[in-house]
Amino acid sequence: MGANLHLNRDIIPRMGGLGRPLRVAFTVALATLVAAACQGEWRTAASPSPVRTSHVALLHTGKVLLVAGSGNDAGAFAAGTFKTSLWDPKTEMFQSVATPWDAFCAGHAFLPDGRLLVAGGTTGYPSASTNNNYAGSREAFIFDPGSSQYVPAPDTAVARWYPSVVELGDGRLFTLGGFNEKGVRTRNSEIFDGSQWSDAKPPPAAMSTMPTYPAPLD
């Protein structure tokens, strides 16, 4: 017989980047409980997603951010039509979010306060001028779950398309890889501390190439 598992957000405040000091212990305990007591299931949502999502993030509010940008649609890119949607699992309703840049194939990770950094994106689709690759962006924004809006962040030191962004132990966000604005693979990394970016630094000489997301995180 299965058992019901009730999660109290005051006890396990991990969702959307919050509650890092408790993360390891609760992650292990929660995984054990879920494996023993719960079974998941797929079902069709009441409405299809209104965006061609390339990034998904579960926020601490319980809502789900669906980031599309141009959605791998050259026509949408040319028209400057960039999209993000916010989905509420309780009501199964979608809310459109103004998206001020093409976030298609950006990188994202949570800050310690639960806001979401979305860095990089697309400034050009494959063409001869971009080495037949996508061209990266230096733009970065922070999604604020409280206001359901993107807030401008400082530009990255290096333009990036499809970078990897990962949280460090101190809450800063380590960003590396991707294609630059010329469609050339970049090796340099940089760190965002919540207010500014560090200078870009090259990796050790032994790393002759840097793959795009998510290979550096394997």
C-alpha positions in Angstrom: 0.0 0.0 0.0 1.3 3.4 -0.9 1.7 6.2 1.6 0.9 9.9 1.1 3.9 12.2 1.3 3.2 15.8 2.4 5.9 18.4 1.9 5.7 21.5 4.2 7.5 24.4 2.5 8.5 25.7 5.9 10.3 22.5 6.7 11.9 21.8 3.3 12.4 25.3 1.7 14.5 24.1 -1.2 12.4 24.9 -4.1 13.7 27.5 -6.6 17.1 27.9 -5.0 16.1 28.4 -1.4 17.2 26.5 1.7 20.7 25.5 0.6 22.1 24.7 4.1 19.5 21.9 4.4 19.9 20.7 0.9 22.0 17.5 1.2 20.3 16.0 4.2 16.8 16.7 3.0 17.7 15.6 -0.6 18.8 12.2 0.7 15.8 11.9 3.0 13.3 13.1 0.4 14.7 10.8 -2.3 14.4 7.8 0.1 10.8 8.7 1.0 9.8 9.3 -2.6 11.3 6.0 -3.7 9.5 4.1 -0.9 6.2 5.8 -0.8 5.3 7.4 -4.1 4.8 6.6 -7.7 4.7 9.3 -10.4 2.4 9.4 -13.3 2.1 11.3 -16.6 -1.1 13.0 -17.7 -2.0 15.6 -20.3 -2.4 19.1 -19.0 -5.7 20.9 -19.5 -4.0 23.2 -22.0 -0.9 22.9 -24.2 2.0 25.1 -23.6 1.7 28.4 -25.4 5.5 28.6 -26.0 8.2 26.3 -27.5 10.1 25.9 -24.3 13.9 25.5 -24.3 14.4 26.1 -20.5 12.2 25.1 -17.5 12.7 26.2 -13.9 10.6 25.3 -10.8 10.3 28.4 -8.7 10.0 28.6 -4.9 6.5 29.9 -5.4 5.5 26.5 -6.9 5.0 27.9 -10.3 7.0 26.8 -13.3 8.9 29.2 -15.6 8.9 28.2 -19.3 11.5 30.1 -21.3 11.4 30.0 -25.1 12.8 33.2 -26.5 12.5 32.8 -30.3 11.9 29.1 -29.7 14.2 28.0 -32.5 12.1 29.8 -35.0 14.0 32.1 -37.4 10.8 33.9 -38.3 10.1 34.8 -34.7 13.7 35.9 -34.3 13.5 38.2 -37.3 10.3 39.6 -36.0 11.7 40.2 -32.5 9.1 37.9 -31.0 10.5 36.4 -27.8 8.3 34.5 -25.3 8.3 33.3 -21.7 5.3 31.7 -19.9 4.6 31.1 -16.2 2.6 28.0 -15.5 0.7 27.5 -12.2 0.2 23.7 -11.6 -2.6 24.4 -9.2 -4.8 26.2 -11.7 -3.1 24.9 -14.8 -3.2 28.4 -16.2 -0.4 30.1 -18.2 0.7 33.7 -17.7 2.6 35.5 -20.4 5.9 37.2 -19.3 7.4 40.1 -21.2 10.7 38.8 -22.6 13.1 41.7 -23.5 15.7 39.6 -25.4 16.1 36.3 -27.2 16.6 33.9 -24.4 16.6 30.9 -26.7 19.5 28.7 -25.6 20.6 30.9 -22.7 21.9 29.4 -19.5 20.2 29.6 -16.1 20.7 28.9 -12.4 19.1 30.0 -9.1 20.6 32.7 -6.9 20.5 32.0 -3.1 17.4 34.2 -2.7 15.4 32.2 -5.2 15.6 34.5 -8.1 16.7 33.0 -11.4 19.6 34.2 -13.5 19.2 33.7 -17.2 22.4 34.6 -19.1 23.2 34.6 -22.8 20.9 33.6 -25.6 20.7 34.2 -29.3 21.8 37.3 -31.4 21.9 35.5 -34.7 20.7 32.3 -36.4 23.2 30.2 -38.4 24.7 32.0 -41.4 28.0 32.6 -43.2 28.7 35.6 -40.9 28.3 33.4 -37.8 30.4 30.4 -39.0 27.1 28.6 -39.7 26.5 28.5 -36.0 24.1 30.3 -33.7 25.5 33.6 -32.4 25.6 34.2 -28.6 24.4 37.1 -26.5 26.0 39.1 -23.7 22.6 40.0 -22.2 21.6 38.7 -18.8 18.4 39.1 -16.8 17.2 37.9 -13.4 13.7 36.5 -13.2 12.0 37.7 -10.0 9.3 35.2 -8.8 7.8 37.9 -6.6 7.0 40.3 -9.4 6.9 37.7 -12.2 9.2 39.9 -14.2 12.7 39.9 -15.8 15.0 42.5 -14.2 18.1 43.5 -16.2 21.4 42.3 -14.9 24.9 43.4 -16.0 26.0 42.0 -19.4 28.4 39.0 -19.3 32.0 39.5 -20.2 31.7 37.0 -23.1 28.7 36.5 -25.4 27.3 33.1 -25.0 24.9 30.8 -26.8 24.0 27.6 -25.0 26.4 28.0 -22.0 26.4 26.1 -18.8 25.6 27.9 -15.5 26.1 26.1 -12.2 25.8 27.2 -8.6 29.0 27.2 -6.5 29.1 26.3 -2.8 29.1 30.0 -1.8 26.0 30.8 -3.9 27.8 32.5 -6.8 27.1 31.3 -10.3 29.9 29.8 -12.5 29.3 30.3 -16.2 31.2 28.8 -19.1 31.1 27.6 -22.6 28.8 28.4 -25.5 29.3 30.2 -28.8 30.2 33.9 -28.9 28.7 36.6 -31.0 30.6 35.4 -34.0 29.5 31.8 -33.6 32.9 30.7 -32.3 33.1 28.3 -29.4 34.4 30.1 -26.3 36.6 28.6 -23.6 36.6 31.4 -21.1 34.5 31.3 -17.9 33.2 34.0 -15.5 31.4 34.2 -12.2 28.2 36.1 -11.2 28.0 37.1 -7.5 24.5 38.5 -7.6 25.4 42.0 -8.7 28.3 41.8 -11.0 30.4 39.5 -13.2 34.0 38.6 -12.7 36.6 39.1 -15.5 36.6 36.2 -18.0 39.3 33.6 -17.4 40.6 30.8 -19.6 40.5 27.2 -18.4 43.7 25.1 -17.8 45.7 24.7 -20.9 44.9 21.0 -21.0 41.3 21.8 -21.8 41.7 22.6 -25.5 38.0 22.9 -26.2 34.9 23.7 -24.1 31.6 22.0 -25.1 28.3 23.6 -24.9 25.7 22.8 -22.3 25.3 20.4 -20.6 28.5 18.5 -21.3 30.7 20.6 -18.9 28.4 19.5 -16.0 28.7 15.8 -16.6 
